[in-house]
Each structure stands twice: as structure tokens, then as C-alpha cells.
Amino acid sequence: MRRDGQHSRQVPGRRAAVRTRAHLRTVLAAVLLLGAAGGTAGGAASAATPDGAGTPSRSGPTNGFSPRGPWNTRLPRTVPLAPDSAAVVANLVQDKAENYGSWAVNTDEYSAPIYSVARSTPRTRWTFSDCLGKPELAPVIAGSLDAVPTPPDLIASKGTDASVAIYQPSTDTYWDFWRAEKDAAGHWSACWGGKIEHYSRNPGNFANPLGATATGLPFGAFTVRIDELRRGRIDHALNLVTVRTKAGCHSWPATRDDGNTEGAHLPCEGQRFRLDPTFDVSTLTSPVARTMARAMQEYGLILTDKGGALVTYAEDPRPAMARNGGVDPYIALMDPDNLVPDGSEKYYALYDVPVDRLQALPVDYGRTP
């Protein structure tokens, strides 16, 4: 199912090539649009992965999905790479260069707020809005809409995707929705989405064709939480969205795709990537970038959708802001030195994570019969 939202926002200012952390401070202070640092892609993965590689997270994953699923299992010390890894990564580098020159973090736009709700949260029947003009899909999603625990302060993400995720620990059930909307009477509808029962045993994907993303990969599996950034540790794979994805190709754990480009050496939706473990994450300027880059080395990234730029998703901060006097927690987390005073920190946070040091793993990596 096609998703047409543009998962990006243009960053103001002119482009500049940034080669040192000292130069970064000068550039950020001027609020310039940033380019990427150098490096090489492909080759064999290094054995520099921390102890415990190839095993599930020890203390239980913060995303709540199965600790043995693809999101929560550390990559082994040595992983096979796709035969065309360097060429696939070169296409990601091109997408970044030709679309705002940045690797952004989506938060309140084209990501999702994630709600954990109590057993007592009122259940309501949502409506199928059929924004795609496919009424035959109504019975497919009916079971996901008929009794949704809906908090009174629920909001969906800004932007045309209008996504939201809901988890109810007491029933171990998860929902996410696309183009979710509340009408004037307070009634919610969605154009698509899905429900996962026995969430904590699920590997982290919806049965085809359910789920808010075009790959059937749930927001709850990959979205970076604010609390994870506060503790400086992410114990699951992150997601990646890029502009060009291979038409008619998806890789496990994706259950479907909306690939948009014909040609060789393009990434498949669902394909797994890894940041070269030999890359020194301590050289990154932002503390958020260092935390996210470590997770990219230990757990990797999975391509979850296509969009208007190269981006990774983090939790929508607005529910937290509503509890905290309107203060956006990302400001202090992403830019503690206040180098970007205009509030655009999220668009710069990953600028010096080198895209060309990513490594593409084989299609369907980790899938078992």
C-alpha cells in the first residue's frame, strides 16, 4: 500500500562541507545546512562489536517486542554483507546529497507519538476512512478498529501521514494507525493500520497487509524513545527511510513494500544495514548522535519506508511536552551546548554520522524457514 507522505523537512541555510568538530561548532552557530563526513562502504564487517553480539538484549528490550526478534537481537561480530553493499550504500549517499544534504531525525512530523495505556482506558470503535478509495479493504482492518483503547489526549503526528501508536501492557496488545483523524464530535478514524496481539512474543512485524508503514513494520519496534536518549542507550535496531527504494522488492522482516524505483543496486524495503563497527562514534558531536550510532553498530538499521529525504524516526515529543510545561526534551538532548538556537537541532543531529560507512546486509538477512 502506497504511502505518499514526505518524510522530511527542508533545513534552512546554505550547504557546507564539515570536516572537523571545531568547524561544526562554527557552522552550527551560523545555522548552516550541513554535509557529510567521508569514509568507505562495503567489505567485511569488523569484529569490534561489544560483548554479547549475536544475542538478544540481556535485560529485556525497551520496545517490548520479542527479545529474539530481528529488532532486538545484536548483530554478530562478523556479518555477511550483500554482494553489492558498496553500490547500495552509494545510492543512499546520493539520496542524501540530492535531498537537503542531511540525515534528519523525524520527531513530531512523519514519525509517531507512542502511547502506553492502562487497562481502564476507554475502548472506542474507530472508523475506516478509506482515503485510498478501496472499500474492499474495510473488512481486512475491521478487527483492528473495533475496540481501540483511546486516551482522551490522543494525538497523531503532524504531516500527511498522521500516524499514532498505542500499546496496552495489560493485554499485551499493540495498534498503529496511518492517517488517523479525530472529528469534531471526538470520534477517531484511520485510513490504515493494524493490531498485534501477544505483542511481547511478536518478532516485530504485522501480518500482510496490516500496519501503518508501507512495509508492515510497526512504529513501536524501531522508533527511538526519549527515555532511551536520556539514558544514553538504545537496545534495538533503528529505522531508515530513504528517497529511492527498489520497486517490487522487500526483505524480511518487511511483509510488503511500496518500492518506487526500477534499477540495480537500490535498497529493498526491509533490508538491514549496519554502521561500520570500526567507525569511532566518540568523534560525533551530538550526544544523541553518539547514542544512535552505537545502536546502528550493535543492532543495525532496517529500511522501513520511502520518503522525501534520508531520515530516522524518534518519538513524537508532544505528549511529553504536554506533561512538562511545553518544553521540547529534544532541545537539551540533541544540542546541550545550544549551538543551534533556532530549535532545528533534530535536522542536524545525525549530520556527521557517515552514510558512506553504512554496510548493506543481504536481502532477508536473519530470516529462518
C-alpha positions in Angstrom: 0.0 0.0 0.0 1.5 3.3 -1.1 2.4 5.9 1.5 2.8 9.4 -0.1 3.9 11.5 2.9 7.2 13.3 2.5 9.3 12.2 5.5 11.4 15.3 5.8 11.5 19.0 6.3 13.8 21.3 4.4 16.6 22.8 6.6 17.3 26.5 6.2 20.5 27.9 5.0 23.3 27.1 2.5 25.2 23.8 2.3 28.7 23.5 3.7 31.2 20.6 4.0 32.1 20.0 7.6 35.3 18.1 8.3 36.1 18.8 12.0 34.2 19.1 15.2 35.7 22.6 15.7 34.4 23.6 12.3 31.0 22.1 13.1 30.6 24.5 16.1 31.3 27.4 13.8 28.8 26.2 11.2 26.1 25.3 13.6 26.3 28.6 15.3 25.6 30.2 12.0 22.7 27.6 11.4 24.1 26.4 8.1 22.9 23.3 6.2 25.5 20.5 6.7 27.0 17.9 4.5 28.5 14.6 5.4 31.9 13.4 6.6 33.9 10.9 4.4 34.6 7.2 4.6 34.2 4.0 2.7 31.5 1.4 2.5 31.4 -2.3 1.9 33.9 -5.0 2.8 33.8 -7.4 5.7 32.3 -6.2 8.9 34.8 -5.8 11.7 34.9 -7.8 15.0 34.8 -4.6 17.0 31.2 -5.3 18.2 30.7 -5.2 22.0 30.5 -8.4 24.0 27.2 -10.1 23.7 26.9 -9.7 19.9 24.6 -12.1 18.2 22.4 -12.5 21.4 19.2 -10.8 22.5 19.3 -7.8 24.7 20.0 -9.0 28.2 17.6 -7.0 30.3 14.5 -7.1 28.0 14.2 -4.7 25.1 12.7 -1.3 25.7 10.5 -1.6 22.6 8.7 -4.5 24.2 8.8 -6.9 21.2 10.3 -10.3 21.4 13.9 -10.2 22.6 14.7 -12.8 19.9 13.2 -10.8 17.1 15.2 -9.0 14.4 14.9 -5.7 16.1 16.2 -6.8 19.4 19.0 -9.2 18.6 22.5 -7.9 18.4 24.3 -8.4 15.2 27.1 -11.0 15.4 30.8 -9.9 15.4 31.1 -10.8 11.8 28.2 -10.5 9.4 27.9 -11.3 5.7 27.4 -8.3 3.5 25.3 -8.0 0.4 27.4 -8.6 -2.7 26.6 -5.1 -3.9 26.8 -3.5 -0.5 29.0 -0.6 -1.6 26.8 0.2 -4.6 23.6 0.1 -2.5 25.1 2.4 0.1 26.3 4.7 -2.7 22.7 5.2 -3.6 21.9 6.1 0.0 24.7 8.7 -0.2 23.2 10.0 -3.4 19.8 10.3 -1.9 21.2 12.3 1.0 23.2 14.6 -1.3 20.3 15.3 -3.6 17.6 15.8 -0.9 18.6 18.5 1.6 22.1 17.2 2.2 21.1 15.9 5.6 20.3 12.8 7.6 17.5 14.1 9.8 15.6 12.8 12.9 11.9 12.9 12.4 10.0 13.6 15.6 6.7 15.5 15.6 6.4 15.2 11.8 6.3 11.9 9.9 7.1 9.8 13.0 4.6 8.8 15.6 3.6 9.5 19.2 3.7 6.3 21.2 1.1 5.8 24.0 1.2 3.2 26.7 -2.3 3.0 28.1 -3.9 1.4 31.1 -6.4 -1.4 31.2 -9.0 1.2 32.2 -8.5 3.3 29.1 -11.9 3.5 27.4 -12.2 1.4 24.2 -13.8 3.0 21.2 -14.8 1.8 17.8 -12.7 3.6 15.1 -14.0 4.1 11.6 -12.3 3.1 8.4 -11.9 6.3 6.4 -11.0 4.8 3.0 -8.8 7.6 1.9 -7.4 5.4 -0.9 -10.8 4.6 -2.4 -10.5 0.9 -1.7 -13.7 -0.1 0.1 -12.8 -3.8 -0.2 -10.2 -3.2 2.5 -12.8 -2.4 5.1 -13.3 -6.0 6.4 -9.5 -6.5 6.4 -8.9 -3.8 9.0 -12.2 -4.1 10.8 -10.8 -6.2 13.7 -8.1 -3.6 14.3 -10.6 -0.8 14.6 -13.5 -2.2 16.6 -12.2 -1.7 20.2 -9.2 0.6 20.4 -8.1 1.9 23.9 -8.1 5.6 23.1 -6.8 8.1 25.7 -8.7 11.4 25.7 -5.5 13.3 24.9 -4.5 11.2 21.9 -2.9 13.0 19.0 -1.4 11.8 15.7 1.8 13.0 14.1 1.9 16.2 12.1 2.2 15.9 8.3 0.0 14.0 5.9 0.9 10.6 7.4 -0.9 11.5 10.7 0.4 8.3 12.4 0.0 7.1 16.0 1.0 4.0 18.0 -0.8 2.6 21.1 0.3 -0.2 23.4 -1.7 -1.7 26.2 0.6 -3.7 28.5 -2.2 -5.3 30.5 -3.5 -7.1 27.3 -0.1 -7.2 25.6 -1.7 -5.6 22.5 -0.4 -3.0 20.1 -2.0 -0.8 17.5 -0.7 1.6 15.0 -2.6 3.8 12.5 -2.0 5.8 9.4 -3.9 9.0 8.6 -5.6 8.9 11.9 -8.1 11.8 12.5 -10.5 12.9 15.2 -13.7 14.6 14.0 -15.5 17.5 15.7 -17.5 15.0 17.8 -14.3 13.4 19.1 -14.7 10.2 17.0 -11.4 8.7 15.6 -10.9 7.2 12.1 -7.9 5.8 10.2 -7.2 5.0 6.6 -5.0 2.1 7.5 -3.1 0.4 10.4 -3.3 -2.8 12.3 -3.4 -4.6 15.7 -0.8 -7.0 17.1 -1.9 -9.4 19.9 0.7 -11.1 22.1 3.0 -8.2 21.3 5.9 -9.3 23.6 6.1 -12.6 21.6 5.9 -10.9 18.2 9.1 -10.6 16.3 8.2 -7.1 15.2 6.0 -7.1 12.1 2.4 -7.1 11.1 0.7 -9.8 9.1 0.4 -8.6 5.5 -1.3 -6.2 4.6 -1.8 -4.6 8.0 0.3 -1.9 9.7 0.7 1.8 9.3 4.0 1.7 7.4 4.3 0.6 3.8 6.4 -2.4 5.0 4.2 -3.7 7.7 6.9 -2.8 10.3 5.4 -1.3 13.4 6.5 2.1 14.9 6.8 0.5 18.3 9.6 -1.7 17.1 12.0 0.9 15.8 11.1 4.4 17.0 13.8 5.9 19.3 12.3 6.8 22.6 13.1 10.0 24.5 13.9 7.9 27.6 16.4 5.9 25.6 18.2 9.1 24.6 18.2 10.3 28.2 19.9 7.1 29.4 22.3 7.1 26.5 21.5 3.6 25.4 19.3 2.1 22.7 18.8 -1.7 22.8 17.1 -2.3 19.4 17.7 -1.6 15.7 16.7 1.8 14.4 14.9 2.6 11.2 16.0 4.2 8.0 13.8 6.0 5.4 15.3 7.0 2.0 14.0 8.5 -1.2 14.6 5.7 -3.8 13.7 2.1 -2.9 13.7 -0.8 -5.2 10.3 -1.5 -6.9 8.7 -4.8 -6.2 11.3 -5.8 -3.6 11.0 -6.3 0.2 13.3 -8.0 2.6 12.3 -9.8 5.9 11.1 -8.7 8.4 9.1 -6.4 6.0 5.9 -8.1 4.9 5.2 -5.8 1.8 6.7 -2.8 0.1 5.9 0.3 -1.9 9.2 0.5 -3.8 9.2 3.3 -6.3 12.4 2.9 -8.5 13.5 0.4 -11.1 17.2 -0.4 -11.4 20.1 -2.3 -9.9 21.8 -1.7 -6.5 18.8 0.1 -4.9 17.9 -0.8 -1.3 14.9 -3.1 -0.7 12.4 -2.0 1.9 13.0 -4.1 4.9 16.7 -4.5 4.1 19.1 -4.3 7.1 22.1 -2.1 7.3 24.9 -1.6 9.8 27.2 1.3 10.7 30.8 0.1 10.2 31.8 -1.1 13.7 35.3 0.4 13.2 33.9 3.9 13.0 34.7 5.8 16.2 31.4 7.2 17.5 33.2 9.3 20.0 34.1 11.7 17.2 30.4 12.6 16.7 29.4 16.0 18.1 25.9 15.4 19.3 25.3 13.1 22.3 22.2 11.9 20.6 24.2 11.0 17.5 26.7 9.0 19.6 23.8 7.0 21.3 22.1 6.4 18.0 25.3 5.5 16.2 26.2 2.8 18.8 22.8 1.2 18.2 23.4 1.3 14.5 26.7 -0.6 15.1 25.3 -3.1 17.6 21.7 -3.7 16.2 21.8 -2.0 12.8 19.1 -0.2 10.9 16.1 -1.5 8.9 14.7 0.3 5.9 11.0 0.8 6.8 9.7 3.1 4.1 10.4 5.6 1.4 10.1 9.4 1.8 11.4 12.8 0.8 14.8 12.6 2.5 17.1 10.4 4.4 15.6 10.2 7.9 15.4 8.1 11.1 12.3 8.3 13.4 12.2 9.3 17.1 9.2 9.5 19.3 6.9 12.5 18.9 7.7 14.8 21.9 4.3 16.5 22.1 2.7 14.1 24.7 5.9 14.6 26.9 5.7 18.3 26.3 2.1 18.4 27.5 3.3 16.9 30.8 6.3 19.2 31.1 5.1 22.7 30.5 5.6 22.6 26.8 9.4 22.1 26.9 10.6 20.0 24.0 13.0 17.4 25.5 14.9 17.0 22.3 16.4 20.5 22.5 18.6 19.7 25.5 19.2 16.1 24.4 20.4 17.0 20.9 22.1 20.3 21.4 23.2 20.7 25.1 25.6 23.4 24.2 22.9 25.4 22.4 24.9 25.6 19.1 21.6 25.8 17.1 19.5 28.4 18.9 16.5 28.3 16.5 15.1 24.9 17.5 16.2 23.0 14.4 18.5 20.6 16.3 16.8 17.5 15.1 17.7 18.3 11.5 21.4 18.5 12.3 21.8 15.7 14.9 23.0 13.0 12.6 24.8 15.2 10.1 28.2 13.8 10.9 27.2 10.1 11.1 28.9 9.0 7.8 26.3 7.5 5.5 29.1 6.0 3.3 30.2 4.0 6.3 27.0 2.0 6.3 27.1 -1.6 5.2 24.2 -3.4 3.5 23.4 -6.9 4.7 21.9 -9.5 2.3 18.2 -9.4 1.5 16.3 -11.5 4.0 19.2 -11.5 6.4 18.3 -13.4 9.6 15.2 -15.0 8.2 14.6 -18.6 9.3 12.5 -21.1 7.4 
